[in-house]
Amino acid sequence: MSKRAKFTLITWIGENISGLQRAKISTDKAMVKEIVQNFAKEFMFSDPRELDEDNIRMELKKAGGANYDAQAE
């Protein structure tokens, strides 16, 4: 059974950010993605309620392919 670590790239952009600031974030994120290339899922959030750990874990399991944990349930 594979137990490899899965990483996620989370970008936080607040609700009151201007279009120019969003564009700058976009270019900064592109530079980060050149360096950090090994992540299973990318999220972009602007609402604190979206930062739900259970939801993020579920999305990472989906992105990881076969779910061997389901066999144990």
N, C-alpha and C positions, 0 to 999 in steps of 0.2 A: 504494500500500500504506500502510495506517495504522500509524503508530508512536507512538501516544499513550501517555503514562505511565499506569500503573495503580497505585493505592494500596490498601493494606489496613489495616484496623483490627485490631490485635492486643491482646487483653486477657489479662494474665497474672494468674492467681489460684492461689496456692500450695496445696498439698494440705492443709495444717494450718490452714485459715482457717475461722473460726466462721461460723455462719449470719448473725449480725448484721453481721459484716464483709463477707460476700458481698452482703448487701442494700445496704450503703453503696457498694460498688463498682458495683452495678447503677445506683444513682441518679447516681453520678459519671459513669459511662459515658454515661448518657442526656444529661447536660449537654455532654459532649464531642461527642456525635453531633449536637447542635443547632448547634454551631459548625463542625465538620468533617463535611460532608455528602457530599463527593465521594470515596468509596472504593468499590472494586469488590467487595471481599470482606471479611467480618468473621470473625475467629477468636477463640476463647476457649480458652486452654491452661492446664493445671495441671501437666503433666509436661514436664520439659526435653527429653525425647526427641521430643515433638511439634513442637518448633521446628526442623523440617527444611526447609532452604531450598529444596530441589528439590520437596518436596511443596507448599510455599506457592506457588512459581512455577507449578506445574502447575494448582493451584486458581485462580490468577489468570488463567491462559490460558483455562480453562474459563469463568470469569465474564465474560471479555472478548468472548465471542461468536465470530465467525469467526476461525479460526487460519490466517493466511496463511503462517506458518512451515512448516506441513506440506507446502505445495506445493514448497518448496525441497528437501525431503528425498528 
